[in-house]
Amino acid sequence: MNVILIPAYKPGEELLKLIDQLHSRHLSILVVDDGSGADYNKIFEKASEKAVVLHNSKNLGKGATLKHGMRELRKHYPDCTHFITVDADGQHRIEDICKVHEELEKGASFVLTMRDLQGKIPAKSKFGNLLSRWIYTLLTGHYFKDNQSGLRGFAVEHIDWMLKVAGDKYDYEINVLYYADMQKVTITTLPIETVYIDGNRSTHFSPVKDTLWIYRRLFDSAKGTLITTLLYEVFMLIITIIWGYDWCFVTIPAAGVICAGIGTLMNGISFRDVDYKSHGRMWFFAAGVGTYNTVMCTLAGLLCSELPLILVFNILLLLRLPIQYLVYQLCAGRNRRR
């Protein structure tokens, strides 16, 4: 049994239209009012005719509202095996919701929908998605064309760890994706149609405040990776001062091994409450980057030794990042074709 979970804050008539469409497809619905206030009581009273409606006592944010719904899900729908998160603003088509439903029925446990993001897309949405794609891909090594769609499907077995994921606002959803990645949860991607109603005016998303909040949360979850990167810079500065290019085929790999070890330890601590499985991926990535840095810095010592090693190291880093991104993108495309 699949249940539609809808977090709603100050919704309009779009919510009632959505509920009518879902009810006509014989889908069970759980709506969580995120403290919308008395002015919206009539809408939620109408919604309660065809859905279970819960209320937050005050506005807590989208993440907290989703968690509230997940905690209550099995109480109201004991036969629930999967649930689908859907935004309340009418920007998810019923046909796409049904596609997610079908994927879950086929056995998928985590469905991530991806919008095309082409054509007449609001500029702030297009930029936000582009930035999110780059940052997420470089942090995790996984490319998703769209990692911000609120239309997703999950097996209820994921609820236990999803309730442990930090984030009470818009930062929660990308953090869930990050945690799923770190646990090697199989993520089924599903293309859907892009819908922005009236230039996305109905959204409560603040392009500056909420975007900064999202990346603060993501960087906090990825602190092991970020601290490892900073430590690598410190080690390279020390190597530059003491040895320079001499012995760089030994000193650079040694620095990489130490940093990878520290990063592994930190990630183990950060994700101790979930089934963290990405140690192997981290070491594989460290081996590749270490080999690249060692070979290229050794060549630089032979060809342009007048440049400080730390400068060469950072030039190589800037050159590596777009190449990395393209490689991850190509790998994602190849995996989808399979």
N, C-alpha and C positions, 0 to 999 in steps of 0.2 A: 504493500500500500504506500503510495506516494502522497505526501502532504505539501501544499504550497505554503511557504512561510513568507509573510509580507510585513516588513517593518514600515510603519507609516507615521509621518510627522506632518501635521496640518495638511491632510490630503484634500484633493478636490473631487469632483464628480468622476474623474478618471479611475479612482479606486473602486467605485461602485460598478462602473462599466467592466473593469477587469474581473471583479468578483462574479458578476453575472456571466461573463464568458467562461470563466473557470468552472463555475457551478453547472453550466450547460454541458460541459465535458465530463461531468461526474467526478471532478477532482475535489478532494478535501482541502479546506483552507483554514489557516491560522493567521490572524492579523494581530499585530502588536502595536498599539497606539503609544507613541513615544512622547507622552505628556503634551498632547496637542492643545489641551485646554477646553473649557466649556463651549466655546464657539463651534467646536467640531463634534459635539455629542451626537447631533442628529445624523451625521454621516456614519459614525460608528454604530449607532443604533440600527440604522438601515443595513449596514454591513453584517451585523449580528444575525440577521435573518437567514443568511446563507453561509456564514463562517463563524468560527469561534473567535471572539475578540477579547484580547487581554489589554491591560493598560499599565504603563509606567506612571508612577505618581508624579513624576516631573520629567522634563526633557533630559535624557541621558546620552543620546547619541546613537548612531546607527549600529555600531558594534555591540553596545550594551543591550540594545533592543533585540538584535539577533540572538544574543546569548539568552536573554529572557525567554524568547520563543523556543530555543532549543531545550532549555531546562524544563519547560512545560509540555513539550511536544508529545512525549510518550504518555504523559498523564491523560491528555485529552484524546490521543489517538494511539492506544496500546498496540494496534496492529501495524503501526507505521514501520516501514523498512527503509524508506528513503525520504528525503525532503528536498524541496527546490526553493531557493531564495529568489524572490521577485520584487523589484522596486514598485512603489505604489503610484508612480507618476504617469503610468500608461505608456512608458517607452520600451516595454518588452511586449512583442507581439504574441498573441495566443498561440500562433503556429510555432514560434520558436520555443515557447514554454513546453509545448507538447513534444517538440524534438528532444528536449532535455529529458522529459518523462520517458520517452521511448528508449533513450540511451541507458537510463537507469534500469529500465525493465530488461534490457539486454544483458545486464550484469556490470555496468560501469559503477564505480564507487565514488568517483569525484569527476564531475563534468564541469569544465571551464568553457564558457561561451566566449567567442571572439568576434567582435564586430569588424566590418570591412574598413571603416574609418576613411573612406574615400568620398569625394564629392563635396557637398555643402555641409561641412562640419563646423560648428562654432570654433573660432580660433583658439579660445582658451582650452577647449576640450582636445583639439588636435595637438596643441603644444604639450598639454599635460600627459597625454597618452604617449607621445614621442619620448618625452623625458623619462617617464615611468618605464618604458620599454628598455631604454639604454641602461638605466641604473639597475633595474632588476636583472637584466641579462648579464651584466658585468659582475654583479654580486654573487649570482648563483650559478652561472654557466648554462642557464636554461632560457631559451628565447620563446616568448609567447607574443604573438602579434598584438594581442590586447590582454592586459592583465587587470583591467579595471571594471569590467562588466559585472553588474550586480546579479545577473542571471546565472545561477550556478546550481548544480545538483550534488547531493551527498548521500552516502549510506549512513544510517543512524549510528553505525559503529564508530564513526568519526567524531561524534558529539563529545565524547569524554575528553579527547585531546583538544578539540576546538574550543571548549570552555576554558582551557588553560592558556590559550593564546592571548597575549596582551593586546589592548586596544579597545576603546569604548566608542570611538567615533568612526570616521571614514577610513582611518588607519587600520581598522581591524581586518578588512577583506584582503588586502594585499599581504598582511602579516599571516593570515591563514594560508595563503598560497605559498609563502616562504616556508612556513612550518611543514606544509605538506611535502615540499621539495626536499627539505632536510631529512624527512622520514622516508623518502623514496616512495611516497604514495603514487600509485599509477593515476596520472591525470589525463582524462579523455578530453580532447579539445573539439569544439563544435562551432562551426561558422554560423552566425546569425545575421539578420539584417540590421543595419544601423538606423535608429530612429531618434531624432531630436525634435521634440515638439516646441514650436515657437522659439527656436534658437536656444532650447534648453532653459527657458525662463522659469519653469516650475521647480527646478532643482534648488535644494537648500545648501548645495555645496559652495563653499567660498574658495575661489581659485587661488588665493594667496594663503590665507590662514590654514585651510584644510590641506592644501598641498604640502605646506611646510610641516604640518602635523603628521601627514602620512610618511614623509621621508625621515622625520625624526624617529618615528616608531620603527621603520624598516632598518635604519642605520643602527638603532639600539639592538635589534635582533641580530644584526650582522656584525656586532662589535668585535667578535673574534676575528673575522676576516679583515676588518678595518684596522684593528690594532696590529695584526700581523703585517699588514702593508706598511704601517708607520715604523714598525720595528725593523723591517727590511731597509727602510730609508736610513735609520740610525746606524745599522750595521754597515751599510755601504759608505756612509760618511766616515765611520771609524776606519774601514778598510782603505778608503782614499787617503786619509791622513797618515796612516802607519805604513801601508805597503804599496799603495797606488796600484799600478798594473802588475806588479810583481806578484806571482803566485795567485793571480785572480782565478785560475782554473781550479784552485783549492779553496780559497777564501770565500768566493761567491757561492759555490754549492754548500759549503759549511753554514753560511748565513741562512741560506734557503732552508736547510734541514732544521736548524734551530727555530726559525720562524714558523715553519710548518708544524713542528712539535708543540710550540706554544699555542698556535691557532687551534690545533686539535684539542688540546686541554681546555681552552676557553670555550670552544663550541660544546664540548662535552658537558661543561658546567652550565652553559646557557640553556641547553636543551635537555637537561637532566630529567625533566618532568614528562618528556615524550620519548618515543622510540627513535632516537637519532641514529641515522645510518649512513651519513655522508663522509665519514672519516676517509674511506678509500678514495672517493672522488677528490677530496682535498689534497691528498698525497699525490694523486695522479696529476692534478693541475700544478702542484708545486714542482713536481719533477719536470714537467714541460716548460714552465716558466724559468726554472733554474737552469735548464739546458740552454734555453734561448739566451738568457742573460750571460751565462758563462762564455758561450761561443762568440756572441757579438761583442762583449767587452774585451775578450782576448784579441779579437780582430782589430778593435779600436786601439788597443795598446800597441799593436804593430803598425797601424796606419796613421794614427793621429794622437800620439801619446802626449801631445802638448795640452790636450783637453783634459780637465779633471775627470776622474773616473765617475764621481757622483753625478756630474753633468751628463756624461754619456749614458749612464744608467737611467736617468730621467728622460732623456731624449728617446731611448729605446722603449721606455714605458709608454710615452705618448704615441709612439709609432705602433706599439703592440695593441693598445686598447681597441682601435677601430677594426684591426685585423681579427682580434678575438671576437668582437661583436659579429662580424660577418661570418666567421667560422661557425659560431653558435647558431646563427640564423640559417645557414646552409644545412647544418646537421638537423635542425628542427624540421626543415622542409623535407629532407630525405626520410626522416622517421615517419612523417605524416604520409608520404607516398607509399611506404611499406604497409 
